Amino acid sequence: MAGFSHLVNRGDLKVVKLESEQVNQSYSPAAKPWTERNRWLLNGVIIAAALVLGAIILRSMKGKGS
């Protein structure tokens, strides 16, 4: 950053005075996506998929061992 300071003409810079903060009455936070509001559902689906895959693997292993 210091390498570019010579390119700035300080005489052209304007001084701006900040005003006091005001609350924006029309602001409303963005709604969370459906997946974030229902995380339990995603966790349940992942656990169910893991159980199904585990059962398939166990069945496959039992069938090969005979």
Backbone torsions as a table, in degrees:
resi	resn	phi	psi	omega
1	MET	NA	-39.4	-178.7
2	ALA	-65.2	-25.8	-179.6
3	GLY	-67.3	-20.5	-178.1
4	PHE	-103.0	-1.9	-175.2
5	SER	-65.2	-27.4	179.3
6	HIS	-69.9	-15.7	-179.8
7	LEU	-83.2	-12.8	-177.2
8	VAL	-95.1	126.7	176.4
9	ASN	-89.9	107.6	-175.6
10	ARG	-65.3	-21.4	179.2
11	GLY	-70.0	-25.0	-179.1
12	ASP	-86.1	-10.2	-177.7
13	LEU	-76.0	137.9	179.4
14	LYS	-97.3	146.1	175.7
15	VAL	-96.8	126.6	-177.1
16	VAL	-118.3	133.4	177.6
17	LYS	-97.0	125.9	-179.8
18	LEU	-78.9	144.6	177.3
19	GLU	-93.0	174.3	-179.8
20	SER	-71.6	155.5	179.8
21	GLU	-73.2	148.5	176.4
22	GLN	-133.4	144.1	179.2
23	VAL	-78.0	131.6	178.1
24	ASN	-86.7	106.0	-176.1
25	GLN	-70.1	-24.9	-176.9
26	SER	-87.5	-1.5	-179.1
27	TYR	-76.0	134.9	170.7
28	SER	-136.4	131.7	-177.6
29	PRO	-64.0	151.1	-179.8
30	ALA	-65.3	142.0	179.2
31	ALA	-71.4	141.7	178.3
32	LYS	-69.8	146.3	176.4
33	PRO	-62.4	157.1	-177.7
34	TRP	-56.7	-38.2	-178.1
35	THR	-68.2	-29.1	177.9
36	GLU	-80.4	-30.0	177.4
37	ARG	-75.0	-24.6	-177.2
38	ASN	-122.8	56.2	-179.0
39	ARG	-63.9	-30.6	-178.6
40	TRP	-60.0	-34.3	-179.6
41	LEU	-67.2	-44.7	177.7
42	LEU	-62.7	-43.4	178.0
43	ASN	-62.4	-40.8	179.2
44	GLY	-63.7	-41.5	179.5
45	VAL	-65.6	-40.8	179.4
46	ILE	-65.2	-43.5	179.0
47	ILE	-64.5	-43.0	179.4
48	ALA	-63.1	-40.5	178.6
49	ALA	-64.5	-39.7	178.8
50	ALA	-65.0	-40.4	178.9
51	LEU	-66.1	-41.4	178.8
52	VAL	-64.3	-46.0	178.8
53	LEU	-63.8	-38.8	176.8
54	GLY	-62.0	-43.1	178.7
55	ALA	-64.0	-41.0	178.5
56	ILE	-63.2	-42.8	179.7
57	ILE	-64.8	-43.6	179.3
58	LEU	-63.2	-42.3	177.8
59	ARG	-62.7	-40.9	179.6
60	SER	-64.9	-40.0	179.5
61	MET	-68.1	-38.4	179.3
62	LYS	-67.4	-38.4	-179.4
63	GLY	-69.2	-34.9	-179.0
64	LYS	-76.8	-28.0	-176.6
65	GLY	-75.8	-17.7	-176.4
66	SER	-77.5	NA	NA
